[in-house]
């Protein structure tokens, strides 16, 4: 006799919107884990013995954020931000610097497979099936992940299941459960995804784009059979254990229907977070992934997919990770999309993105990606480049400038009514010093048409123009 536990899992490697070699999340499929239950007594508790509770040794309040900050006796920092956006929701996020940058070259395949494998891997002495059984009927979840720069935890719960969420956080800092069968199931999902990527036109382009963008850096990892053959389960567990071995360099943020003045809430947090292990704080370790310098053009063909041309053009230059530059780049994204959509109508679908990376180096990027008719590729690419040059020379119109700012204000007004936005914004503030709550509107108002033109000019004047095109082999 067996019972089926179904869970929705996700992974992605090097998707089209890839920025700097890290992986982003994209759905694969649901999976089923069969668990024998003959003579089986299911555990009923996540943690058998309550840990020794810590205490709050320092309290701060921020009027501008409306937050309460506690430093616990183990130096864990907890930030609480009460909201009334949803009656029965508490959202949680925590991050710490490190991520894949702390993983050796030989262990990268295991590290890049970790997010998917740990989705259905147990914690402590509980299997994944045990966890699903205990959590049945509860509204609480916590997910752990790594990316290029950080290790992360995120989750949410109802008010009544808040302690359950705290216990799940606690379990992520304990030794991970060993389950060879669950590992084999995860690896089969990854092999299926790797196989499907080889016949997916956009993913073939994404993989090639990433390799060229990172100058074929030896740390750039693609999801394929070669990579999967080098995944080692013991290494996966070891990497996870190391990245979540100490909690005092994480910032734990809770937003939603939570009361910092409630003694019971404080007691729960001191019990489950105040007892987490303390260790040496770490920083991001600078790795490679340098982009090509100067003009770079690559055109190649594929034998899969439709008869279309897929193209990416990127302008990039060293750029300080500052508020002025961040907002300038965001407005450039809006305006460039307006202008290119109007002038280069053959570029469809069109995706325009800007970003400023902080690691491994501070760099600004304007990325333009589109599909077009292969016969019209040269003409469409020329129109896109001409429009970028025109923006540098003539600047944006007042109409486009106002429209871009209004769009940003509208989106911000929606975002600040969301607990998840508050949680992620507060984590970014504590990690990088950027206030996306109180300063965002002021900085948008501060930006001028001239500052936008100057920022775009920096990108184009660097002469770093990265152009990659792919089309179906004839």
N, C-alpha and C positions, 0 to 999 in steps of 0.2 A: 504494500500500500504506500502511496506517496501523495504529497500535497504540493501543488504548484504555486510558486510565489512569482508574481509578475511585476516587473519594474521597468520604468522608462529610462533608458540610458542615453548618454550623448558623448560625442567626441568630434573633434575636427582637427585636421592638420593642414596648415598652410592654405587657407581658403583665399579666394580672389581678393578679399578685403584685407589680407595680411599686410602688416605694417613693418615689423622688424624681426621676423623670425620666430615669434611666439605662436602658440596655437590658440584658436578660438573655438567656441562651442557650436556644434551643428548636430542635429539629431541623426542617429543611425536607425535604431529600431527598438522595439520592445523585446525583452528576453524572458525566458522562463527557466527557473531553477527548480529541479525536482529534488525534493528532500525526503529520504526515507523516514517514516514515522512509526514503524513497528517498535514497540517497547520504548517509545520516545516520550520523555516528559519535557515539555517546552518550558524554558525559563520564563519567569513572570516579571523580572525586574532587570532594568538596564545595568544597574550597579548593585552588587550584593552588599557592600559595606560602604556606608557614607564616609567620605574622607575627613581628615582633620580640617576644620574650618579655619580660614584666614580671617583677616579683619581689614577695615578701612583705616589707613594710616594718614591719608591726606584727602581733603575735600576742597573742590573749587567749583565756582559757578560762573557761567558766561551769560551775561545779559544779552549780548548781541545774538548768540546762537540759541539761547533758552535752554542750555544744557547744564547738567550736573556731571562733574568729573570726579571719579574716585581713583586714587592710587591704593591698591591693596597691599597687604603685608608682604606679598611675594613680588612686588613691583609691577604687577599687571595693571594696566590703565583701562578703566571702564568709563565709557561716556554714555549718559542716558539723556534722551531727548523726547519728552512727552509730546504727543500730538493727539488730535481728535479727528484725524482723517478717516479712520475706520474704528468702529467700536471694539472689535475683537481681534486685533492684529498687533503683534510685536515683531519687528523685522530686525535682523542681526547681521552685522558684517565685521570681519576682522582680517587684517593683513599684516604681513611682516616682510621686510626686504630679504631677498635671497633668491628663491625660485630656482629655475634651471641654471642660473649663473653659478651656482654652487656645486653643480654636478660635473664630474669629470667627463671627458670626451667619450670614453668607452662605455660609460653608463647612460649616455643620453637616450638611446633607444628605450631603455627601461623607464627613464624619467618621463619621456614623452607619452608612453603608454599608461603611465600611472593614473591619470585622471579617469580614464575609462575603466581600468581594472579595479580601482578603489570604489567605484560606484556600487559594485555588487560584492565587495569584500567586507567581511565582518570587522568588528572592532573588539579589542580585548579578548575575552573568552566567548564572545557571542558571534555566531555565524550571521551572514546576511539574512538567512531565513529566520533565525532567532529574532533579529532586529525587527523584521517585518511583522512577526507574530506579536511581539511586545507592543509595537507601535500601532497595531490595528485599532481603529476607532479614535486615534489621537490626531490632533492637528499640530504636528511639530516635525520639522525636518532640519537637517544640517548637512551641507555638502562641503567637502574639502577639495582643493585644487591647487595646482602649481601653474605658473606662467613664467615667462622669461625673467621677470624681475622679482616676483613675490610668491609667497605661499598664502593661501586665502581660505577663509571659512565664511560661509554665508548660510542664512536660514531664516525661518519664520515660524511663529507659533500663535495659537490662541492664548488668551490670558490664562485659562485654566491649565494649559499644557506648557506654560513657561518653564517650569522646573524640568520637564522632559527635554526641552530644547537645551537647557543648561547641561543636563546629563549627557546629551549627545555631543556637545562641545567638549566636555570632560573626557569622553571616550576617545576622541580624536587625538588626545595627547597621551594615550596609553599605548602599549605595544599592539600593533595591528594583528588581527586574527589571521591565522594561516589556513587557507582552504584551496587546495590544489584543484579541486573540481570547479570551483568558481573561477579560478584563474584560467583554466582551459576553456570555459564558456566565454569569458571575456576575450580571450585570444581569438576564438573562432569568429566573434563579432568583428574584431579588428581585421581579420583576414578577409572577411566578406566585404568590409568597407574598402580595403586596399584593392581588392579585385574590381569592385564597382568603379573606383576612381580611374582605373586604367581605361575604361570605356566611356568616361564622362568628359566631354569636350572642355567644359569650363574648369574642371579640376585638373585636367592635363595642363591647361594654360596656367592655372594657379601654381602648380608645382614648378613648372619651368620658370615662371615669373619670379618665384621666391629664390630659386637657385641663382638666377642672374642678378637679382637685387642685392643678394648677400655676397656677390662675387665668388660664388661656389665655396663659401666658407665651410671648413670641415665640420663645424658644429651645426650647420643647417641640416635638419632632419626631416625627411619625407616619410609619409605613411606608405610603405610598400613591403613586399615580401622580405627583402634584404633586411630592412629595419626590424621587422617582426621576428626574424630568425635570431636577432641579437637581444631580444627582451628576456630578461632573467627574473623570475618571480621573487627570488630572495633579494635581488637588488631593488626591485620595486618596493618591497616591504622595508628594506633598509633605508632607502631614500625618503620614503614617507615618514619613517620613524625619526630620521634626523631633521627633516624640515619642520616637524611638529614635536620636537623634543623639549622645547622651552617656550613658555607663554609670555614672558616678560618683555619681549620685543614686539609683541602684537599690540594693536589698539583694538579693543572690543567695543563696538558701538551698538546700542539698542535704541530703536525709535518706535513710536507707536503708543499704544495704551499702556504705559508703564509709569509708575509713580516713584520718583527718587526718594520721597519722604516716607514711603511705606517700609516699615521695619521688617516685614516678612520678605519683601523683595530684596532688601539689603542682605538679609540672612542667607537667602538662597544663592545670591551672587557670591558672597563671601565663602559659602560652602563649596560651590562647584568651580568657581574661577579662582578664588583665593587659595585653593589647594593645588592648583596646577604647578607643574615643575618650573623652576627658575634656572636660567642658564645665561651664557654669554650672548649679548646682543650682536647681531650680524648686519652687514651692509651688502649691497649688491656688488658682485665681483665683475669688473669690466671684462667683456669677452669681445670676440671679433665682430663679424657681420658688417664689415665696411662696405659701403656702396661704391660702384664705379665712379671714377673722377672724370669730369668733362663729358662731352657728348658720348652717348652709348646707344647703339641701335642694333637690334636683333630681330630677325624675321625667320620664322620656321614654319614647317607644315606638320599636320597630324593626319592620321588615317581614320580618326573617329569623329563622329558628330556631323553637324550640318555644314552646308557650304556658306559659311560666314567668316568674316575676319574679326578676331577679337584683339583689342588693342589697349595698351596702357602707356600713358605719357606721364612722366613725373619730373617736376622741377624741385630742386632741393639745394639747401645751403646751410652752413652753420648758423644757428639762431638761438639766442638766449631763451631759456624757458621762463618767460616773464609774462605778467598779466597783459601788458600792451601787445606783445607779439601773439599771445594766445587768442585774444579777441580779434586782432587784425586778421589773423589766419582764418578764424571762424567766419568773419564777414566776407573774406575773399572766397571762401567755399560757396557761400550763397550767391554772390554776385557772378562768379565765374560760371556757375551752373546756369544762371539766367541767360548770360550772354552766349554761351556755347549752344544751349538749346535753341536759341533764336537764330544763330548764324549757321551752325553745322547741323542741319536737320537730319542728315543721314546717320548721325551718331545716336544709335538707339539700341538697347536702353543705355542711358548715360548715367554714370556715377562719378561725382566730384567729391573728393575728400581732402581735408587738410589736417595736419597734426604737427605737433612739436614733440619730439622724443626727448626725454631727460637722460635716458641710459641707452646704449653705452656712451653716447655723446649727445650734446644738445644740438638738435638739427630740425629745421623746418622743412615740410614736404607738402607740395600741391600735387595730388594724384588725380588723373583724369582717365577713366576707363569706359570703353564703349565697344559695341559691336557695329558692324556695317557690312554692306555689300563688298565682297573682295575686289570687284572691279572699280569701286569708288574709294577704296582705302586711301590711296595717295591724296586724292582731293579732300577727303574728310579730315585726314591728319593735318593737311596744310591749313584748312579752315580753323581747326582747333588751335594750332600754334599761332596763327595770325591773330586770333581773338585774344589770346593771352598777351601777345606783344602789344596789341591795341590798348588793353587794360593798363599796361605799364606806361605806355606813351601818353594816353589821353586821360587815364584814371577812370574811375567808375562814375556813372551819372548820379546826380542827386536822387533821382527817382529810385534807382536800384539800391542805393545806399540806405534810404529811408525804409524801403521794403524789406531789406535784409535785417535791419535793426528791429523792425516791428515783428518779423518772424521769430527772431531770437527772444524778444520780450514775451511773445505769446507762448512759445515753448517753455520758457522759464516759469511763467505763471502756472502752467499745467504741472510742471515737474515738482514745484515746491508744495504741491498738495499730495505728494506721494511719499510714503514712509521709506521706500527703497532709495529714492533720490536723496533724502536726508542722510540715510545711513552711508551711502557711497560718498557723498560730498563731505561728510565729517571725517571719514577715513582718509580721503585725499587731503583734507586740511591738516590732519595730524601727521601725515606722512610727508607731504610735499609743501605745506604752507600756503596752499591756494584756497581762498575762501569763495566757494561757488554759491554761497547763500547771500551774504551781506554786501559783497563787493561787486558781484557780477553786473548788476544794472548800472552801477556807477561807472564801471570800466567801459561798458558799451556806449554810454553817453560821452565818455572822454575821447573815444576814437573819432578821428576825422578822415575825410576823403584823402588828404595828403598822407596821413600815416599809413593808410591802406596801400596807396600807390608805392610808397617807400618800401614797405614790407615785401610787396610783390616784386619790386625791382631787385631787392636783395636775392630773391630766389632765382630770377631769370638772369641777372648779371653774373651769377656764379658760373654760368655755362655748364652746370651739371644738368643735363637733359637726358633722361633715361626713357628710351622708347622700345617697346617690345610688341611685336605683332605675330599672330598665329592664324593660319587659315587651313582649310581642308585641302589635303593633297589631291591633285587632279589626276 
